[in-house]
Amino acid sequence: MKLVWASILAALLFAATASAQVANAAGASGPGGSASPVAAPGDDFAPGVFLVVIFILCVVALIFLTVLFVAAIVGGALVLLTAFGVVSISILTGVARRSVSAAFRTFFLLSGSLIGIPAGIGGLALLSQLMHDTLPWRVILPVGIILGSATGFLTAVAINFAWGKATARLLARPPRGFEVASAPVSGPNVGAESGTR
């Protein structure tokens, strides 16, 4: 579709330069209607070179947009495959351990590690720029990946720990309005009390 629009643009530009040449030739004709053989001073407009430059710019723009489109598709596919991998590994872990909480724990830990990678790279690059000590990318990438993944993992462990404590505390409390017996009642008259009321 972009190639069609580029072709239409090139055709419009060619038509505009051709009409400008016709108008220029009509304006340069003498009083008898014949074209003057001498060009006006400063008239060095060459439409052929202009059309070649426009065509080259359109081709470069088309190549750039194609590369950008392919990069977006590849990046999106990598993100989707990674997300699918994290979810499937979490489900398999939950099935293997027969525990839903193990599946969620695995999901949180893997997600934290993976989210930490771009955060670590970006944070290290930003820190490098703010400190006016520009580190080369061959240093920023591996160090950022390691630090970001470790930080993301530790953050996920802390969140998982806090979440586990909060859910354990919420599940340990009885709901309001209910009384919980501290010890089971036993004896010979237990059944008789319930039948007399």
C-alpha positions in Angstrom: 0.0 0.0 0.0 2.9 2.3 0.8 4.4 1.6 -2.6 1.2 2.7 -4.3 1.2 6.0 -2.4 4.8 6.5 -3.2 4.1 5.9 -6.9 1.2 8.4 -6.8 3.4 11.0 -5.1 6.1 10.5 -7.7 3.6 10.8 -10.5 2.1 14.0 -9.1 5.6 15.5 -8.7 6.4 14.6 -12.3 3.2 16.2 -13.5 3.9 19.3 -11.5 7.4 19.7 -13.0 6.1 19.0 -16.5 3.4 21.7 -16.1 6.0 24.1 -14.7 8.2 23.5 -17.8 5.3 24.1 -20.1 4.4 27.3 -18.3 8.1 28.4 -18.3 8.3 27.7 -22.1 5.1 29.7 -22.7 6.3 32.6 -20.6 9.7 32.6 -22.4 8.3 32.9 -25.9 8.8 36.1 -27.7 6.2 38.5 -29.1 5.8 36.4 -32.2 5.0 33.3 -30.2 8.2 31.4 -30.8 10.2 30.2 -27.9 13.4 32.2 -27.2 16.5 30.0 -27.8 18.3 31.7 -24.9 17.3 30.6 -21.4 16.6 33.2 -18.7 19.6 34.0 -16.4 19.5 31.9 -13.2 17.2 29.3 -14.8 19.1 26.2 -14.0 16.2 24.0 -12.8 16.7 20.4 -13.8 13.5 18.3 -13.2 15.2 15.0 -14.0 17.6 15.3 -11.0 14.7 16.5 -8.8 12.6 13.4 -9.8 15.6 11.1 -9.1 16.1 12.6 -5.7 12.4 12.3 -4.9 12.4 8.6 -6.1 15.4 7.8 -4.0 13.9 9.4 -0.9 10.7 7.5 -1.4 12.6 4.2 -1.7 14.6 5.0 1.4 11.5 5.8 3.3 9.8 2.6 2.1 12.8 0.6 3.2 12.9 2.3 6.6 9.1 1.7 7.1 9.5 -1.9 6.1 12.4 -2.5 8.5 10.4 -0.8 11.3 7.3 -2.9 10.5 9.3 -6.2 10.5 11.1 -5.1 13.8 7.8 -4.4 15.4 6.4 -7.8 14.3 9.5 -9.7 15.6 9.5 -7.7 18.9 5.8 -8.4 19.4 6.3 -12.1 18.6 9.2 -12.3 21.1 7.1 -10.6 23.8 4.1 -13.0 23.1 6.3 -16.1 23.1 8.0 -15.0 26.3 4.6 -14.4 28.0 3.3 -17.7 26.8 6.4 -19.4 28.1 6.1 -17.8 31.5 2.4 -18.7 31.8 3.0 -22.3 30.6 5.9 -22.9 33.0 3.8 -21.5 35.8 1.0 -23.9 35.0 3.3 -26.9 34.7 4.9 -26.0 38.0 1.4 -25.8 39.6 0.4 -29.1 38.1 3.6 -30.8 39.1 3.4 -29.6 42.7 -0.4 -29.9 42.8 -0.6 -26.4 44.2 -2.2 -23.2 42.8 0.0 -21.1 45.0 3.1 -22.7 43.6 1.9 -21.7 40.1 1.3 -18.1 41.2 4.7 -18.0 43.0 6.5 -19.2 39.9 4.6 -16.7 37.7 5.5 -13.8 40.0 9.2 -14.8 40.2 9.6 -15.2 36.5 7.7 -12.1 35.7 9.7 -10.1 38.1 13.0 -11.4 36.6 11.9 -10.6 33.1 10.5 -7.2 33.9 13.7 -6.4 35.7 15.8 -6.9 32.6 14.7 -3.8 30.5 14.4 -1.9 33.7 18.0 -2.7 34.7 19.3 -1.8 31.2 17.4 1.5 31.1 18.3 2.3 34.7 22.0 1.7 34.1 22.0 3.7 30.8 20.2 6.6 32.6 22.6 6.5 35.5 25.5 6.5 33.1 24.1 9.6 31.4 23.3 11.4 34.6 26.8 10.8 36.0 28.4 12.1 32.7 30.3 8.9 32.5 29.0 7.3 29.4 29.6 3.6 29.6 29.7 1.7 26.3 26.8 -0.5 25.4 28.9 -3.6 25.6 29.1 -2.9 29.3 25.6 -1.6 29.9 23.8 -4.6 28.3 25.3 -7.5 30.3 25.6 -5.6 33.6 22.1 -4.1 33.2 20.7 -7.6 32.4 22.3 -9.2 35.4 21.5 -6.4 37.9 17.9 -5.9 36.5 17.1 -9.6 36.6 18.5 -10.0 40.1 16.7 -6.9 41.3 13.4 -8.0 39.7 13.7 -11.4 41.2 14.4 -10.1 44.7 11.5 -7.6 44.4 9.3 -10.5 43.3 10.5 -12.6 46.3 9.7 -9.7 48.6 6.2 -9.1 47.1 5.6 -12.9 47.2 6.7 -13.0 50.9 4.4 -10.1 51.8 1.5 -11.5 49.8 1.9 -14.9 51.6 2.0 -13.3 55.0 -1.1 -11.2 54.2 -3.1 -14.1 52.9 -2.1 -16.3 55.8 -3.2 -13.6 58.2 -6.5 -13.0 56.4 -7.2 -16.7 56.2 -6.3 -17.3 59.9 -8.8 -14.8 61.2 -12.4 -16.0 61.6 -15.1 -13.7 60.1 -16.8 -11.3 62.4 -19.9 -12.5 64.1 -18.8 -16.1 64.4 -17.6 -17.7 67.6 -14.8 -20.3 67.4 -14.7 -22.9 70.1 -11.2 -23.3 71.6 -11.6 -27.0 72.3 -14.0 -29.7 71.1 -16.8 -30.4 73.5 -17.0 -34.0 74.6 -19.0 -35.8 77.2 -22.1 -37.9 77.8 -24.6 -35.0 77.6 -23.4 -33.4 74.3 -26.2 -34.9 72.2 -28.8 -34.4 74.9 -28.4 -30.7 75.0 -29.0 -30.2 71.3 -32.2 -32.4 71.5 -33.8 -30.5 74.4 -34.1 -27.2 72.7 
